[in-house]
C-alpha cells in the first residue's frame, strides 16, 4: 500500500478527502446533525407550520421501530432539503448540504 493517498496533512490541517478511498477525516454524522439544525432554524424563522417539514422532523422520533440517523434522513430527502434552503435563501446551509452530499451520500 505504498501509493495510498495521504488523508491527513503533516500540518494537522484537513487535507482533501475522498470518500471512495476512506471516510477517515469526514464527519458525516456531525455534518448531518448540522444540516438538521439548519432545517430546524429555517422552520422556526419561517414562522408558519409546514406540513412536509413537520412530517420530516417527526421521522427522527418514530412511534415504533428504530429511529433513522440524521445522515439517512438527509440522504433520503436531499432534494427537498436543497429546495427548502434555496427558498429560505440560506447560503450557509446550502454550502453544508453540498458538502454532505459530495462527501457522505
N, C-alpha and C positions, 0 to 999 in steps of 0.2 A: 504494500500500500504506500509506496514511496511518492506517488503522484497525487495524493489526496489534496483537495483544496483546503487551504488553511481558513478556518471559520472565525477564529479569534485573532485579531491583530496583536502584534507584540506590545503595542502601546496600551492594551487593555480596552481600547475603544471597540465599538461594534464594527466588525468587518461586514462586507456584503454577505448576505445569507442566501442559500439556495435550498428550498425545501426538498428538491429532488435528490440532494446529496444527504442532507440531515436537517432535522428540526432543531438541532443544538443552536442556542442563541436566539431562538424565535419564541417569544412569549405569546403563543396563540391564545391560551386561556385568559391571560391577563388583558390582552388587547380586545378579545371578545367581550369581556366584562366592561371594558371602557366603552365599546360600541353600545352595549345595553344601557350604560349610564347616559350616553348621548341621546338615546331614544327616550329615556325617562325625562331627561331635561327638556327635550323638544316637545314632548307630550304636555308637560307642565306649562311650558311657555305658550303653547297654543291656546290654553285656557278653555278648550272645549273637549268634551269626550268624543273620541273617535273609535267607532265600533271595532274596526280591524285591529287597532293598536291595543285596545283593551283585551281582545281575544288573544293577540300575540303575547302580551305580558302574562296573561293567565296560563299560558303554556309552560311558563317557568315553574309553576307550582300546580301540577295537575291534581285532580281529585283522587285519581288512582294511578297506579303504576309508577315507574321511576321517572323522576324529573329529568328532562334533557339538559345537557350542559349548554352554556351560552354560545359556545362555538358552533354546536349543532344548529341552534336556532338561527344564528347569524347566517350560516351557510345555507340553510333551507329557505330563508326569506331574504336573501341578499338583494334581489332586485327591488322588492318592496321597500326595504330599508334605504336603498340608494335613492329611490323616488321621494321618500319621506324627507331625507336630509336635503335633497335638492329643493323641494317645496319649501322647506324651512330656511333655506339659504345658509346652511351650516357647513361652511367650507372645511372647518377643522374636523368635523365628524366624517365628511366625505373622504378626506385625506386618510383618516384612520381606517375607514371601511375599505378603501382601495388597498391599503397595506395588508389588512387581514385577508382580503380576497387573494392577493398575489402570494402571500407567504403561507397561508394556512388552509385555504379552501381548495 
